Every structure is written in structure tokens, then in C-alpha cells.
Amino acid sequence: MSYVVAIPSYNRADSIVDKTLSYLLKGGVSPSKISIFVANKSQEKMYKSAIPETMYSAIVVGKLGIANQRKFISHYYPIDTYIVSMDDDVEELQMLRGDKLVSVKNVDAFFVRAYGLLKKEHLFIWGIYPVRNAFFMYNTVSTGLKFIIGVTFGYINRRLKRLEPSSKAEGKEDFEQSILYYKEDDGVLRFNNVTHKTKFNAPGGLGTERHEMNKRAAEYLQEKYPDIVSIFHRKNGMTEIKLRDPN
């Protein structure tokens, strides 16, 4: 099965080498499949000087901001392309085995398997469990409304404007993307036994002023999807949302 890996990245020209790129290559993903999407020409110059050419196929100048960049990526590739999007600081994917998490060694095989399940279920997007905690994970693949976290997900490209999250969802655009795909296809595919090892909100990346951005996005989503979205607050004051399947 042919696929491409798109990595949106900002100010992580060094760490992307040690994390996402190294993990993908060790996992059997050909560098010919990998493209890194940066915000501007100065970022492109920085990345080209820091990353060995043997680790990727292309560095593409896209857009600033993760929501804009993901929209750009979908328009960059042809319709029907199977795209795997992965953040630039993923150390590895991990799978539940018993009550422990173990590294997904054959990443290429996992991506191919995920595509096969999409086709079998007549769905167009897959994701992984959003929290790295074996206690809460379970050995199922669900197809109802679930949160498809933007750290690592795969989708069959359709370039449908109605599947593009609003700029008002910046910071929680992956929540709106989950909702939009669910509404379009009557389901999304999620591996509840696979998660990611990464460090959220590390230096660099594509997000700043998280608290205020999360608050604005959560309020927008609750207003737009009142039957699906509810708001709650963490102890640190961060505004978060929960999704409930209307069916």
C-alpha cells in the first residue's frame, strides 16, 4: 500500500532528527515517503542545513499555524492520497500488550494495516489513543465518535472544504476535524490500544499562549456543536472539551 508521511514542523530542526524522523526510518518507512512542511523560507533554510538529506524526500514551505498547515498539506497532495500526519516530536508509537506499553517496531506495517481497516470499514480517517496510560487503554478498534488526536493520524485525502476545521478552532482543530469526519462518514476509526510517546508543549512547535487559545477554541466548538461538545476545566485552569456520540 502506497502512502506518504507529512510532518508539520516549526523551530524543531534538531529534535525532529532524533525523534520522529529516526523513529520512522527505524520502523521501515522509506525516506522517499517523508515530507516536512515548514512555515516559511527561513525555516526551510534552517531545516535543510540541520537535517541529512537521506532522512526525507522533501522540505515544503507551507503555512504558519497548525490548522493552516494541515489544510495546506491536504491541498498539496492529490485526491485519494493516503496521508499519514505525524508531529515532529514523536519519540515512538506504543501498543498495549497485557498491562504494559511496548514500542511499535514495524511502523510501515502499522500504517498499511490502518489503511486496510479504513477500507474495510468504509471510513476515511484513523487515529490513536490520545493519552499514554496503559491503565485506561483497551484492545479494541472503535468506529463511533472518538477524538482523533493530531499527533499521529492517517486519512484518505478528499480535499473537501467541509472537512476543514475553522481557524476559530486553532488549538483544538483536531477535535473539530474528528467531529467533521464523523458527521461526513458516520464514523472515525481509532486504535484504542496504540498511543504515542511525546512531550506536549515542548519548545518550538506550532502553538503559543495555550490557555487563552484553548478557551477560545473550546467555546467556539461548544457553541457550534452543542449536541456533541461539553466544556470542563483542568486544575491548572486549562479549558478542555469532551465529545459525546449523539448516536
C-alpha positions as a Markdown table, in Angstrom:
| # | Residue | x | y | z |
|---|---|---|---|---|
| 1 | Met | 0.0 | 0.0 | 0.0 |
| 2 | Ser | 1.4 | 3.4 | -1.0 |
| 3 | Tyr | 1.3 | 6.2 | 1.5 |
| 4 | Val | 3.0 | 9.5 | 2.3 |
| 5 | Val | 4.1 | 10.8 | 5.7 |
| 6 | Ala | 3.6 | 14.6 | 6.2 |
| 7 | Ile | 5.3 | 16.2 | 9.2 |
| 8 | Pro | 4.3 | 19.7 | 10.1 |
| 9 | Ser | 7.1 | 21.3 | 11.9 |
| 10 | Tyr | 8.3 | 24.7 | 13.4 |
| 11 | Asn | 11.6 | 25.5 | 15.1 |
| 12 | Arg | 12.5 | 21.9 | 15.8 |
| 13 | Ala | 15.1 | 21.3 | 13.1 |
| 14 | Asp | 17.3 | 19.5 | 15.5 |
| 15 | Ser | 14.9 | 17.5 | 17.6 |
| 16 | Ile | 12.9 | 16.2 | 14.6 |
| 17 | Val | 16.1 | 14.3 | 13.6 |
| 18 | Asp | 16.4 | 12.5 | 16.9 |
| 19 | Lys | 12.7 | 11.8 | 17.3 |
| 20 | Thr | 10.1 | 11.5 | 14.5 |
| 21 | Leu | 12.5 | 11.0 | 11.6 |
| 22 | Ser | 14.7 | 8.5 | 13.3 |
| 23 | Tyr | 11.8 | 6.5 | 14.6 |
| 24 | Leu | 10.1 | 6.4 | 11.2 |
| 25 | Leu | 13.3 | 5.2 | 9.4 |
| 26 | Lys | 14.0 | 2.6 | 12.1 |
| 27 | Gly | 10.4 | 1.4 | 11.7 |
| 28 | Gly | 10.8 | 0.7 | 8.0 |
| 29 | Val | 9.3 | 3.8 | 6.5 |
| 30 | Ser | 11.2 | 4.8 | 3.3 |
| 31 | Pro | 12.6 | 8.4 | 3.4 |
| 32 | Ser | 11.1 | 8.7 | -0.1 |
| 33 | Lys | 7.7 | 8.8 | 1.6 |
| 34 | Ile | 8.5 | 11.5 | 4.1 |
| 35 | Ser | 8.0 | 15.3 | 3.6 |
| 36 | Ile | 8.5 | 18.0 | 6.2 |
| 37 | Phe | 6.2 | 21.0 | 6.0 |
| 38 | Val | 7.7 | 24.3 | 7.3 |
| 39 | Ala | 6.2 | 27.8 | 7.8 |
| 40 | Asn | 8.4 | 30.0 | 5.6 |
| 41 | Lys | 11.7 | 30.2 | 3.6 |
| 42 | Ser | 13.9 | 31.0 | 6.6 |
| 43 | Gln | 12.6 | 27.8 | 8.3 |
| 44 | Glu | 13.2 | 25.9 | 5.1 |
| 45 | Lys | 16.9 | 27.1 | 5.2 |
| 46 | Met | 17.3 | 26.1 | 8.8 |
| 47 | Tyr | 15.8 | 22.7 | 8.3 |
| 48 | Lys | 17.8 | 21.9 | 5.2 |
| 49 | Ser | 21.1 | 22.8 | 7.0 |
| 50 | Ala | 20.2 | 20.7 | 10.0 |
| 51 | Ile | 18.7 | 17.5 | 8.6 |
| 52 | Pro | 20.6 | 15.0 | 6.5 |
| 53 | Glu | 19.1 | 14.7 | 3.0 |
| 54 | Thr | 19.0 | 10.9 | 3.4 |
| 55 | Met | 16.2 | 11.2 | 6.1 |
| 56 | Tyr | 13.5 | 12.7 | 3.9 |
| 57 | Ser | 12.2 | 13.3 | 0.4 |
| 58 | Ala | 11.2 | 17.0 | 0.5 |
| 59 | Ile | 11.0 | 20.1 | 2.7 |
| 60 | Val | 8.0 | 22.0 | 1.7 |
| 61 | Val | 7.2 | 25.7 | 2.5 |
| 62 | Gly | 3.6 | 25.7 | 3.6 |
| 63 | Lys | 1.7 | 27.9 | 6.1 |
| 64 | Leu | 2.2 | 29.2 | 9.6 |
| 65 | Gly | -0.1 | 27.7 | 12.3 |
| 66 | Ile | -1.0 | 24.1 | 12.6 |
| 67 | Ala | -4.6 | 24.4 | 11.3 |
| 68 | Asn | -3.4 | 26.3 | 8.2 |
| 69 | Gln | -0.6 | 23.9 | 7.7 |
| 70 | Arg | -2.8 | 20.8 | 7.8 |
| 71 | Lys | -5.1 | 22.4 | 5.3 |
| 72 | Phe | -2.1 | 23.2 | 3.1 |
| 73 | Ile | -1.0 | 19.6 | 3.3 |
| 74 | Ser | -4.3 | 18.3 | 2.1 |
| 75 | His | -4.3 | 20.6 | -0.9 |
| 76 | Tyr | -0.6 | 19.8 | -1.6 |
| 77 | Tyr | -1.3 | 16.1 | -2.2 |
| 78 | Pro | -3.7 | 14.7 | -4.9 |
| 79 | Ile | -7.1 | 13.4 | -4.1 |
| 80 | Asp | -7.2 | 9.8 | -2.9 |
| 81 | Thr | -3.6 | 10.0 | -1.5 |
| 82 | Tyr | -3.3 | 8.1 | 1.8 |
| 83 | Ile | -1.6 | 10.6 | 4.1 |
| 84 | Val | -0.2 | 9.9 | 7.5 |
| 85 | Ser | 0.3 | 13.1 | 9.5 |
| 86 | Met | 2.8 | 12.9 | 12.4 |
| 87 | Asp | 4.0 | 15.6 | 14.7 |
| 88 | Asp | 7.7 | 16.5 | 14.7 |
| 89 | Asp | 8.4 | 15.4 | 18.3 |
| 90 | Val | 7.1 | 11.8 | 18.4 |
| 91 | Glu | 9.6 | 9.5 | 20.0 |
| 92 | Glu | 7.7 | 6.4 | 19.2 |
| 93 | Leu | 4.3 | 4.8 | 18.9 |
| 94 | Gln | 3.4 | 2.3 | 21.6 |
| 95 | Met | 1.0 | -0.6 | 21.7 |
| 96 | Leu | -0.8 | -2.2 | 24.6 |
| 97 | Arg | 0.5 | -5.7 | 25.4 |
| 98 | Gly | -1.0 | -7.1 | 28.6 |
| 99 | Asp | -0.9 | -4.2 | 31.1 |
| 100 | Lys | 2.2 | -2.7 | 29.5 |
| 101 | Leu | 3.1 | -0.4 | 26.6 |
| 102 | Val | 5.7 | -1.7 | 24.1 |
| 103 | Ser | 7.2 | 0.1 | 21.1 |
| 104 | Val | 5.6 | -0.4 | 17.7 |
| 105 | Lys | 8.7 | -1.6 | 15.8 |
| 106 | Asn | 7.3 | -2.1 | 12.3 |
| 107 | Val | 5.8 | 1.3 | 11.7 |
| 108 | Asp | 5.4 | 0.7 | 7.9 |
| 109 | Ala | 3.3 | -2.4 | 8.6 |
| 110 | Phe | 1.1 | -0.5 | 11.1 |
| 111 | Phe | 0.4 | 2.3 | 8.5 |
| 112 | Val | -0.5 | -0.3 | 5.9 |
| 113 | Arg | -2.8 | -2.2 | 8.3 |
| 114 | Ala | -4.5 | 1.0 | 9.3 |
| 115 | Tyr | -5.3 | 1.7 | 5.7 |
| 116 | Gly | -6.7 | -1.7 | 5.2 |
| 117 | Leu | -9.1 | -1.2 | 8.2 |
| 118 | Leu | -10.2 | 2.1 | 6.8 |
| 119 | Lys | -11.2 | 0.5 | 3.5 |
| 120 | Lys | -12.9 | -2.4 | 5.3 |
| 121 | Glu | -15.0 | -0.1 | 7.5 |
| 122 | His | -15.6 | 2.4 | 4.6 |
| 123 | Leu | -14.1 | 5.2 | 6.7 |
| 124 | Phe | -11.6 | 7.9 | 5.8 |
| 125 | Ile | -9.6 | 8.8 | 8.9 |
| 126 | Trp | -7.8 | 6.8 | 11.7 |
| 127 | Gly | -6.2 | 7.8 | 14.9 |
| 128 | Ile | -4.7 | 6.5 | 18.1 |
| 129 | Tyr | -5.5 | 6.7 | 21.8 |
| 130 | Pro | -4.8 | 10.3 | 23.0 |
| 131 | Val | -3.4 | 9.5 | 26.5 |
| 132 | Arg | -0.3 | 7.5 | 27.1 |
| 133 | Asn | -1.6 | 5.4 | 30.0 |
| 134 | Ala | -2.0 | 1.7 | 29.7 |
| 135 | Phe | -4.5 | 1.6 | 32.6 |
| 136 | Phe | -7.1 | 3.5 | 30.5 |
| 137 | Met | -6.4 | 1.8 | 27.2 |
| 138 | Tyr | -8.1 | -1.3 | 25.8 |
| 139 | Asn | -7.6 | -3.7 | 22.9 |
| 140 | Thr | -10.3 | -2.5 | 20.6 |
| 141 | Val | -10.6 | -0.6 | 17.4 |
| 142 | Ser | -13.6 | 1.7 | 17.5 |
| 143 | Thr | -15.6 | 3.3 | 14.8 |
| 144 | Gly | -18.0 | 5.6 | 16.7 |
| 145 | Leu | -17.3 | 9.2 | 17.5 |
| 146 | Lys | -13.9 | 9.4 | 19.2 |
| 147 | Phe | -11.3 | 12.1 | 19.5 |
| 148 | Ile | -8.6 | 11.7 | 16.8 |
| 149 | Ile | -5.6 | 13.5 | 18.2 |
| 150 | Gly | -3.5 | 15.4 | 15.7 |
| 151 | Val | -0.2 | 14.0 | 17.0 |
| 152 | Thr | -0.4 | 11.0 | 14.7 |
| 153 | Phe | -3.3 | 10.1 | 12.3 |
| 154 | Gly | -3.9 | 8.9 | 8.8 |
| 155 | Tyr | -6.5 | 9.8 | 6.2 |
| 156 | Ile | -7.5 | 9.3 | 2.6 |
| 157 | Asn | -7.4 | 12.7 | 1.0 |
| 158 | Arg | -10.6 | 14.2 | -0.4 |
| 159 | Arg | -9.9 | 17.9 | -0.3 |
| 160 | Leu | -13.4 | 18.6 | 0.9 |
| 161 | Lys | -13.8 | 22.1 | 2.3 |
| 162 | Arg | -16.5 | 20.9 | 4.7 |
| 163 | Leu | -13.9 | 18.7 | 6.3 |
| 164 | Glu | -11.5 | 21.6 | 7.1 |
| 165 | Pro | -11.6 | 22.9 | 10.7 |
| 166 | Ser | -12.3 | 26.6 | 11.2 |
| 167 | Ser | -9.5 | 28.9 | 12.2 |
| 168 | Lys | -11.7 | 29.5 | 15.3 |
| 169 | Ala | -10.7 | 26.0 | 16.4 |
| 170 | Glu | -7.0 | 26.8 | 16.5 |
| 171 | Gly | -5.5 | 24.8 | 19.3 |
| 172 | Lys | -8.3 | 22.2 | 19.2 |
| 173 | Glu | -8.6 | 21.8 | 15.4 |
| 174 | Asp | -8.1 | 18.1 | 15.8 |
| 175 | Phe | -11.3 | 18.0 | 17.8 |
| 176 | Glu | -13.2 | 19.7 | 15.1 |
| 177 | Gln | -11.6 | 17.5 | 12.5 |
| 178 | Ser | -12.8 | 14.4 | 14.4 |
| 179 | Ile | -16.4 | 15.8 | 14.5 |
| 180 | Leu | -16.4 | 16.8 | 10.8 |
| 181 | Tyr | -15.2 | 13.4 | 9.7 |
| 182 | Tyr | -17.7 | 11.7 | 11.9 |
| 183 | Lys | -20.5 | 13.7 | 10.5 |
| 184 | Glu | -19.4 | 13.1 | 6.9 |
| 185 | Asp | -18.8 | 9.4 | 7.2 |
| 186 | Asp | -20.8 | 8.2 | 10.1 |
| 187 | Gly | -17.7 | 7.2 | 12.0 |
| 188 | Val | -14.0 | 7.5 | 12.6 |
| 189 | Leu | -11.5 | 4.7 | 13.2 |
| 190 | Arg | -9.5 | 4.7 | 16.4 |
| 191 | Phe | -6.9 | 2.3 | 17.7 |
| 192 | Asn | -7.6 | 2.3 | 21.4 |
| 193 | Asn | -4.6 | 0.0 | 22.0 |
| 194 | Val | -2.0 | 2.3 | 20.3 |
| 195 | Thr | -0.7 | 5.6 | 21.7 |
| 196 | His | 2.3 | 7.9 | 21.3 |
| 197 | Lys | 5.3 | 8.9 | 23.3 |
| 198 | Thr | 5.9 | 12.6 | 23.1 |
| 199 | Lys | 6.3 | 15.7 | 25.2 |
| 200 | Phe | 3.4 | 18.0 | 24.9 |
| 201 | Asn | 4.0 | 21.8 | 24.6 |
| 202 | Ala | 7.8 | 21.4 | 24.3 |
| 203 | Pro | 9.8 | 24.4 | 23.0 |
| 204 | Gly | 9.2 | 25.1 | 19.3 |
| 205 | Gly | 6.2 | 23.6 | 17.7 |
| 206 | Leu | 3.2 | 25.4 | 16.3 |
| 207 | Gly | 1.3 | 26.6 | 19.3 |
| 208 | Thr | 1.7 | 29.5 | 21.8 |
| 209 | Glu | -0.5 | 31.1 | 24.5 |
| 210 | Arg | -2.2 | 27.7 | 25.1 |
| 211 | His | -4.6 | 28.7 | 27.9 |
| 212 | Glu | -6.3 | 31.5 | 26.0 |
| 213 | Met | -6.2 | 29.7 | 22.7 |
| 214 | Asn | -7.8 | 26.6 | 24.2 |
| 215 | Lys | -10.5 | 28.7 | 25.9 |
| 216 | Arg | -11.5 | 30.4 | 22.6 |
| 217 | Ala | -11.5 | 27.2 | 20.7 |
| 218 | Ala | -13.5 | 25.3 | 23.3 |
| 219 | Glu | -16.2 | 28.0 | 23.4 |
| 220 | Tyr | -16.4 | 28.0 | 19.6 |
| 221 | Leu | -16.8 | 24.2 | 19.5 |
| 222 | Gln | -19.4 | 24.1 | 22.2 |
| 223 | Glu | -21.4 | 26.8 | 20.5 |
| 224 | Lys | -21.2 | 25.1 | 17.1 |
| 225 | Tyr | -21.7 | 21.5 | 18.2 |
| 226 | Pro | -23.9 | 21.8 | 21.4 |
| 227 | Asp | -25.1 | 18.2 | 21.0 |
| 228 | Ile | -21.6 | 16.8 | 20.9 |
| 229 | Val | -19.2 | 19.1 | 22.8 |
| 230 | Ser | -19.1 | 19.9 | 26.5 |
| 231 | Ile | -16.5 | 22.0 | 28.4 |
| 232 | Phe | -14.5 | 21.2 | 31.5 |
| 233 | His | -11.5 | 22.8 | 33.2 |
| 234 | Arg | -8.3 | 21.2 | 34.4 |
| 235 | Lys | -6.8 | 22.0 | 37.8 |
| 236 | Asn | -4.2 | 24.2 | 36.0 |
| 237 | Gly | -7.1 | 26.3 | 34.5 |
| 238 | Met | -6.8 | 24.9 | 31.0 |
| 239 | Thr | -10.1 | 24.7 | 29.2 |
| 240 | Glu | -10.8 | 21.3 | 27.7 |
| 241 | Ile | -13.7 | 19.6 | 26.0 |
| 242 | Lys | -15.3 | 16.2 | 25.9 |
| 243 | Leu | -17.1 | 14.6 | 22.9 |
| 244 | Arg | -20.3 | 12.6 | 23.2 |
| 245 | Asp | -21.6 | 10.5 | 20.4 |
| 246 | Pro | -25.1 | 11.7 | 19.5 |
| 247 | Asn | -26.0 | 8.2 | 18.3 |
